[in-house]
Amino acid sequence: MNPILLHLRRHGLFYLGLILFSIFYFSGLPQVPYHPDESTQIWMSEDYTQTVENVRDLVWSGKSSIDARTRYRLIDAPITRLMIGFGRSLSNMPATRNDWNWGRSWDFNVQMGALPDPVLLNRARLSVAWLFPIGLLLFYHTAYRLRGSRFAWLCAVLLASNALVLLHTRRAMAESALLFGLFVFFFAITVRPSLRPFLLAAAAAFALCAKQSTAPLIVAGAVLLLLDPQFPWRHRLLSLAAFLGIVALVFMALNPVFWGSPWQAANASWRFRTDLVTIQRAQIQNVSPDLAIHSYSDRIAMMLAQLYFSVPAVADVATYVRSTQAASDLYFSNPLHLLFRGFPAGILFLTLSLFGLLLILRHIWKAGRPLASPLFWLIFTFAGLAGGLLVAVSLPYQRYSLPVLPAVLFTAAWGLDEILILLAAGLRKIKTGRQPAVR
């Protein structure tokens, strides 16, 4: 049979489901409650124009003064603002006149032109949201390669219906590009070894340039390539060098702010990010003290709460909640936007995840040669992302936990798939036992 026809025969029903999900996903973009960080990304999307017309204006010499835009370039990853800038350029739409000022009122920001109009906001959201259905497709095929069709469907359905995904990836913020980079990386683990270093590097670089919290992907990719038992040491070292070289080249190409004085820029970036976290923690303590994190046990508890139990967070802190309340009420009037959230559903998913993780570890142990198993490296990557967040992130923002969400869904789907297998076997046994004896 023709390979294309065979592929469609195996996956055609999923592609139909992907189309239907995409219609639902994109039709909901305008209803997503606004987040002020979307204004910042749109305002900073002027970097795309600067990159095309005169990229030298984005370079920081290390001696010149640091204005607001340069500060953002040193703090934030560039992918989202560049994609939004490209999306705006397709219809010649201007960016917002000013950045959002968190120290001033909602009305003041509106008067200053920091609030994007609905058309601009939707164009900015679409500029990054289109990545997610492709990421869903990659997640499905990763799961299919590891366990088969039913498991792939479970992973895809859990991801497509996840309330956190439906909120955070529909905004003009970093989460859609972040998850896309993760899904490409996961898929790259399952491809032919000859392609793996290059696809892993491209995925890790893209994810890092979407959000710095994905930096553990670089460690995971490097360890995978260095310990791959399928190749001799010389080949492993060459693959590792290619991987690290590609990541470095892509990162530098997309961050011209580092070109002039890389070490000074790196030091300034670290300093500004540290100062920002300090300010954010103080803001949380003043506005939402019940969310403050004081220990690693708090971090673990907060991550579990955000991933399994909490409703989708339309705001990081309560500063502008009243101004977005009407939009939030309208958004959550759709029950699909709150699907599987709350204590009962959270307990169920947490149980499935733990059950699935134990089964995965058992499967890897029984199969032997874990370093040659894509499943082992996928779990290793999941653990690295979770560990990195617990060590580096001290803020309770729900969207900061999203790098761990694929691990939650993957392990829960594995546990659910195993339960379905046991139920099917039990039903067959009952059916066979009830058949009348042949006379």
C-alpha positions as CSV (number, residue, x, y, z in Angstrom):
1,M,0.0,0.0,0.0
2,N,1.1,3.6,-0.7
3,P,2.9,4.9,2.4
4,I,0.7,8.1,2.5
5,L,-2.5,6.1,2.3
6,L,-1.2,3.7,5.0
7,H,-0.4,6.7,7.2
8,L,-3.8,8.2,6.6
9,R,-5.5,4.8,7.3
10,R,-3.7,4.7,10.7
11,H,-4.1,8.3,11.7
12,G,-6.8,9.8,9.5
13,L,-9.4,9.8,12.3
14,F,-7.0,11.7,14.6
15,Y,-6.4,14.3,11.9
16,L,-10.1,14.8,11.7
17,G,-10.3,15.2,15.4
18,L,-7.4,17.7,15.2
19,I,-9.3,19.8,12.8
20,L,-12.4,19.9,15.0
21,F,-10.3,20.7,18.1
22,S,-8.5,23.5,16.2
23,I,-11.8,25.1,15.3
24,F,-12.8,25.1,19.0
25,Y,-9.4,26.3,20.1
26,F,-9.1,29.2,17.7
27,S,-12.7,30.3,18.0
28,G,-12.1,30.8,21.7
29,L,-9.1,33.2,21.3
30,P,-11.2,36.4,21.7
31,Q,-12.9,35.2,24.9
32,V,-9.6,34.6,26.8
33,P,-9.3,37.2,29.6
34,Y,-6.6,39.8,29.0
35,H,-3.3,39.7,30.8
36,P,-1.2,42.9,31.0
37,D,1.9,41.0,30.0
38,E,0.3,40.6,26.6
39,S,0.7,44.4,26.2
40,T,4.4,44.1,27.0
41,Q,4.9,41.4,24.4
42,I,3.0,43.5,21.8
43,W,4.9,46.6,22.7
44,M,8.2,44.8,22.4
45,S,7.2,43.2,19.1
46,E,8.7,46.3,17.5
47,D,12.0,44.2,17.8
48,Y,10.8,42.3,14.7
49,T,10.8,45.5,12.6
50,Q,14.2,46.5,14.0
51,T,15.6,43.0,13.3
52,V,14.5,43.3,9.6
53,E,15.5,46.9,9.1
54,N,18.5,47.5,11.3
55,V,19.4,44.8,13.7
56,R,22.4,46.8,15.0
57,D,20.0,48.9,17.0
58,L,19.2,45.9,19.1
59,V,22.8,45.3,20.1
60,W,23.9,46.5,23.6
61,S,27.5,47.6,23.7
62,G,27.9,47.1,27.5
63,K,28.6,50.7,28.0
64,S,25.5,52.5,26.7
65,S,22.6,53.2,29.1
66,I,19.9,50.6,29.4
67,D,16.5,51.8,28.5
68,A,13.2,49.9,29.1
69,R,13.3,47.9,25.8
70,T,17.0,46.9,26.3
71,R,16.1,45.8,29.8
72,Y,13.3,43.5,28.5
73,R,15.7,42.1,25.9
74,L,18.1,41.2,28.6
75,I,15.4,39.6,30.8
76,D,12.9,38.0,28.5
77,A,13.3,35.3,25.8
78,P,12.7,36.7,22.2
79,I,10.6,34.2,20.3
80,T,7.2,35.5,21.4
81,R,7.8,39.1,20.6
82,L,9.4,38.3,17.2
83,M,6.4,36.1,16.2
84,I,3.9,38.7,17.3
85,G,5.9,41.3,15.3
86,F,5.8,39.1,12.2
87,G,2.1,38.6,12.7
88,R,1.5,42.3,12.9
89,S,3.6,43.0,9.8
90,L,1.4,40.8,7.7
91,S,-1.5,43.3,8.1
92,N,0.6,46.5,8.9
93,M,-0.8,46.8,12.4
94,P,1.0,49.1,14.8
95,A,2.1,48.0,18.2
96,T,0.7,49.5,21.4
97,R,2.0,53.0,22.0
98,N,3.3,52.3,25.5
99,D,4.2,49.4,27.8
100,W,1.9,48.4,30.6
101,N,2.7,50.1,33.8
102,W,2.1,47.8,36.7
103,G,2.4,50.6,39.3
104,R,-0.5,52.6,37.9
105,S,-4.2,52.0,37.6
106,W,-6.1,50.2,34.8
107,D,-7.6,53.5,33.6
108,F,-4.2,55.2,33.5
109,N,-2.8,52.4,31.3
110,V,-5.9,52.6,29.0
111,Q,-5.3,56.4,28.6
112,M,-1.7,55.9,27.8
113,G,-2.5,53.5,25.0
114,A,-1.0,50.4,26.7
115,L,-4.2,48.3,26.3
116,P,-4.3,46.8,22.8
117,D,-7.6,47.1,20.9
118,P,-9.4,43.7,20.3
119,V,-8.3,43.4,16.7
120,L,-4.6,43.9,17.6
121,L,-4.9,41.6,20.6
122,N,-6.4,38.8,18.6
123,R,-3.8,39.1,15.9
124,A,-1.1,38.9,18.5
125,R,-2.6,35.9,20.1
126,L,-3.0,34.1,16.8
127,S,0.6,34.9,16.0
128,V,1.7,32.4,18.6
129,A,-1.4,30.2,19.2
130,W,-1.1,28.5,15.8
131,L,1.9,26.6,17.2
132,F,-0.2,24.6,19.7
133,P,-2.2,22.3,17.3
134,I,1.1,21.4,15.7
135,G,2.5,20.6,19.1
136,L,-0.5,18.5,19.8
137,L,0.2,16.6,16.6
138,L,3.8,15.9,17.7
139,F,2.7,14.8,21.2
140,Y,0.3,12.3,19.6
141,H,2.9,10.9,17.3
142,T,5.4,10.7,20.2
143,A,2.9,8.7,22.2
144,Y,2.0,6.5,19.3
145,R,5.7,5.6,18.7
146,L,6.1,4.7,22.4
147,R,2.9,2.7,23.1
148,G,0.4,2.6,20.2
149,S,-2.8,4.2,19.0
150,R,-5.0,4.1,22.1
151,F,-2.4,5.6,24.3
152,A,-1.7,8.3,21.7
153,W,-5.4,9.2,21.6
154,L,-5.5,9.4,25.4
155,C,-2.5,11.8,25.4
156,A,-4.0,13.9,22.7
157,V,-7.4,14.2,24.3
158,L,-6.1,15.0,27.7
159,L,-3.9,17.7,26.3
160,A,-6.5,19.1,24.0
161,S,-9.1,19.3,26.8
162,N,-6.7,20.6,29.5
163,A,-8.1,23.8,31.0
164,L,-4.7,25.2,31.7
165,V,-3.6,24.8,28.1
166,L,-6.8,26.3,26.8
167,L,-6.2,29.5,28.8
168,H,-2.4,30.0,28.8
169,T,-1.5,29.0,25.2
170,R,-4.2,31.2,23.7
171,R,-2.6,34.4,25.0
172,A,0.0,36.6,23.4
173,M,2.6,35.3,25.8
174,A,5.3,32.7,26.0
175,E,3.4,29.6,26.8
176,S,2.4,28.5,23.4
177,A,5.9,28.6,22.0
178,L,7.2,27.1,25.2
179,L,5.0,24.0,24.9
180,F,5.7,23.7,21.2
181,G,9.4,23.6,21.8
182,L,8.9,20.9,24.4
183,F,6.7,18.8,22.1
184,V,9.4,19.0,19.3
185,F,12.0,17.9,21.8
186,F,9.9,14.9,23.0
187,F,9.3,13.9,19.4
188,A,13.0,14.2,18.6
189,I,13.8,11.6,21.3
190,T,11.9,9.0,19.3
191,V,13.4,9.7,15.8
192,R,16.2,8.0,14.0
193,P,19.5,8.4,15.9
194,S,21.2,10.1,12.9
195,L,18.6,12.9,13.0
196,R,18.4,13.2,16.8
197,P,21.2,15.6,17.6
198,F,20.0,18.2,15.1
199,L,16.3,18.0,16.0
200,L,17.0,18.0,19.7
201,A,19.2,21.0,19.3
202,A,16.6,22.9,17.3
203,A,13.9,22.1,19.8
204,A,16.0,23.0,22.8
205,A,17.1,26.3,21.3
206,F,13.6,27.2,20.3
207,A,12.2,26.4,23.7
208,L,15.0,28.3,25.5
209,C,14.3,31.3,23.3
210,A,10.6,31.0,24.2
211,K,11.3,30.9,28.0
212,Q,14.4,30.3,30.0
213,S,12.7,27.8,32.3
214,T,13.2,25.2,29.6
215,A,17.0,25.3,30.1
216,P,17.0,21.8,31.5
217,L,16.3,20.6,28.0
218,I,19.9,21.5,27.1
219,V,21.2,19.3,30.0
220,A,18.8,16.4,29.0
221,G,19.8,16.6,25.4
222,A,23.5,16.7,26.2
223,V,23.3,13.7,28.6
224,L,21.2,11.7,26.1
225,L,23.7,12.2,23.3
226,L,26.7,11.6,25.5
227,L,25.4,8.3,27.0
228,D,23.7,6.9,23.9
229,P,25.0,3.3,23.8
230,Q,24.2,2.8,20.1
231,F,27.3,4.8,19.1
232,P,31.0,4.8,19.9
233,W,32.4,7.6,22.1
234,R,33.8,9.5,19.1
235,H,30.4,9.7,17.5
236,R,28.8,10.7,20.8
237,L,31.3,13.5,21.3
238,L,30.7,14.8,17.8
239,S,26.9,14.7,18.3
240,L,27.3,16.5,21.6
241,A,29.4,19.2,20.0
242,A,26.9,19.6,17.2
243,F,24.1,19.8,19.7
244,L,25.7,22.5,21.9
245,G,26.9,24.4,18.8
246,I,23.5,24.6,17.3
247,V,21.9,25.7,20.5
248,A,24.5,28.4,21.0
249,L,24.2,29.7,17.4
250,V,20.4,29.8,17.5
251,F,20.4,31.5,20.9
252,M,22.9,34.2,19.8
253,A,21.2,34.7,16.4
254,L,17.8,35.4,18.1
255,N,19.3,37.6,20.9
256,P,21.3,40.4,19.3
257,V,21.3,42.2,22.6
258,F,24.2,39.9,23.5
259,W,26.3,40.5,20.4
260,G,28.2,43.6,21.5
261,S,29.4,42.4,24.9
262,P,28.2,38.9,25.7
263,W,29.7,38.6,29.2
264,Q,28.5,42.0,30.4
265,A,25.1,41.3,28.9
266,A,24.9,38.0,30.6
267,N,25.8,39.6,34.0
268,A,23.2,42.3,33.4
269,S,20.6,39.7,32.4
270,W,21.2,37.8,35.6
271,R,21.1,40.9,37.7
272,F,17.9,42.2,36.2
273,R,16.1,38.9,36.4
274,T,17.1,38.5,40.1
275,D,15.8,42.1,40.8
276,L,12.6,41.3,39.0
277,V,12.0,38.2,41.0
278,T,12.6,40.1,44.2
279,I,10.1,42.8,43.1
280,Q,7.5,40.1,42.1
281,R,7.9,38.3,45.5
282,A,7.4,41.6,47.3
283,Q,4.3,42.3,45.2
284,I,2.9,38.8,46.0
285,Q,3.5,39.4,49.7
286,N,1.6,42.7,49.6
287,V,-1.3,41.8,47.2
288,S,-1.7,38.0,47.7
289,P,0.2,37.0,50.9
290,D,-1.5,33.6,51.0
291,L,0.4,32.7,47.8
292,A,3.9,33.5,49.1
293,I,6.4,30.7,48.9
294,H,8.9,30.3,51.7
295,S,10.5,26.8,51.3
296,Y,11.0,24.0,48.9
297,S,8.1,22.1,50.4
298,D,6.0,25.1,49.6
299,R,7.2,25.0,46.0
300,I,6.3,21.3,45.7
301,A,2.9,21.9,47.2
302,M,2.3,24.9,45.0
303,M,3.3,23.0,41.8
304,L,1.0,20.1,42.6
305,A,-1.8,22.5,43.3
306,Q,-1.3,24.4,40.1
307,L,-1.0,21.3,37.9
308,Y,-3.8,19.2,39.4
309,F,-6.3,21.2,41.4
310,S,-6.4,24.9,40.8
311,V,-8.7,26.5,38.4
312,P,-7.1,28.3,35.4
313,A,-5.5,31.5,36.7
314,V,-6.5,34.5,34.7
315,A,-4.2,36.7,36.7
316,D,-0.9,36.1,38.5
317,V,-1.8,38.5,41.3
318,A,-5.0,40.3,42.2
319,T,-3.9,43.8,41.0
320,Y,-6.4,44.1,38.1
321,V,-8.9,41.3,38.9
322,R,-11.8,43.6,39.1
323,S,-11.2,45.1,35.7
324,T,-11.1,41.7,34.1
325,Q,-13.9,40.1,36.1
326,A,-16.6,40.4,33.4
327,A,-14.3,38.8,30.8
328,S,-13.4,36.0,33.3
329,D,-17.0,35.2,34.1
330,L,-17.8,35.0,30.4
331,Y,-14.9,32.7,29.7
332,F,-15.6,30.3,32.5
333,S,-19.3,30.2,31.6
334,N,-18.1,27.5,29.1
335,P,-17.8,24.3,31.2
336,L,-15.0,23.1,28.9
337,H,-12.8,25.8,30.2
338,L,-13.0,24.3,33.7
339,L,-12.9,20.6,32.7
340,F,-11.3,18.3,35.2
341,R,-10.3,21.0,37.6
342,G,-11.0,20.9,41.3
343,F,-10.3,18.6,44.2
344,P,-12.1,15.3,43.0
345,A,-10.7,15.6,39.5
346,G,-7.3,16.5,40.9
347,I,-7.1,13.5,43.2
348,L,-8.1,11.3,40.2
349,F,-5.4,12.7,37.9
350,L,-2.8,12.7,40.6
351,T,-3.5,9.0,41.3
352,L,-3.4,8.2,37.6
353,S,-0.1,10.0,37.2
354,L,1.5,8.2,40.1
355,F,0.1,4.9,38.9
356,G,1.3,5.6,35.4
357,L,4.8,6.7,36.5
358,L,5.3,3.5,38.5
359,L,4.2,1.4,35.6
360,I,6.5,3.3,33.2
361,L,9.5,2.8,35.6
362,R,8.6,-0.9,35.9
363,H,8.4,-1.2,32.1
364,I,11.8,0.4,31.6
365,W,13.4,-1.8,34.3
366,K,11.9,-5.0,32.8
367,A,12.9,-4.1,29.3
368,G,16.6,-3.7,30.2
369,R,19.2,-1.4,28.7
370,P,17.4,1.8,29.8
371,L,20.0,4.1,28.1
372,A,18.8,2.8,24.8
373,S,15.2,3.4,25.6
374,P,13.4,6.5,24.3
375,L,10.9,6.1,27.1
376,F,13.7,6.3,29.7
377,W,15.0,9.6,28.1
378,L,11.5,11.0,28.0
379,I,11.1,10.4,31.7
380,F,14.6,11.7,32.4
381,T,13.6,14.9,30.5
382,F,10.4,15.2,32.5
383,A,12.3,14.9,35.8
384,G,14.8,17.5,34.7
385,L,12.1,20.0,33.8
386,A,10.4,19.5,37.2
387,G,13.6,19.6,39.1
388,G,14.7,22.7,37.3
389,L,11.5,24.5,38.1
390,L,11.6,23.5,41.8
391,V,15.2,24.8,42.2
392,A,14.9,28.0,40.1
393,V,11.4,29.2,40.4
394,S,10.1,30.7,43.6
395,L,7.0,32.4,42.3
396,P,3.5,30.8,42.5
397,Y,2.4,31.8,39.0
398,Q,0.4,29.0,37.5
399,R,1.8,29.5,34.0
400,Y,5.3,28.9,35.4
401,S,4.4,25.3,36.0
402,L,3.4,24.6,32.4
403,P,6.8,22.9,31.4
404,V,5.8,20.0,33.8
405,L,2.2,19.7,32.4
406,P,3.1,17.3,29.5
407,A,4.6,14.9,32.1
408,V,1.4,15.0,34.1
409,L,-0.7,14.2,31.1
410,F,1.7,11.5,29.7
411,T,1.9,9.6,33.0
412,A,-1.9,9.9,33.6
413,A,-2.6,8.7,30.1
414,W,-0.3,5.7,30.7
415,G,-2.1,4.8,33.9
416,L,-5.5,5.2,32.3
417,D,-4.4,3.1,29.3
418,E,-3.3,0.3,31.7
419,I,-6.7,0.4,33.5
420,L,-8.5,0.2,30.1
421,I,-6.4,-2.8,29.2
422,L,-7.3,-4.5,32.5
423,L,-11.0,-3.7,32.0
424,A,-11.0,-5.0,28.5
425,A,-9.4,-8.3,29.6
426,G,-11.9,-8.6,32.4
427,L,-14.8,-8.1,30.1
428,R,-13.5,-10.7,27.7
429,K,-13.1,-13.1,30.5
430,I,-16.7,-12.5,31.7
431,K,-18.0,-12.8,28.1
432,T,-16.1,-16.0,27.5
433,G,-17.4,-17.5,30.8
434,R,-21.0,-16.7,30.0
435,Q,-21.0,-18.4,26.6
436,P,-23.1,-21.6,26.6
437,A,-21.3,-24.8,26.3
438,V,-21.2,-26.4,22.9
439,R,-23.3,-29.5,22.7
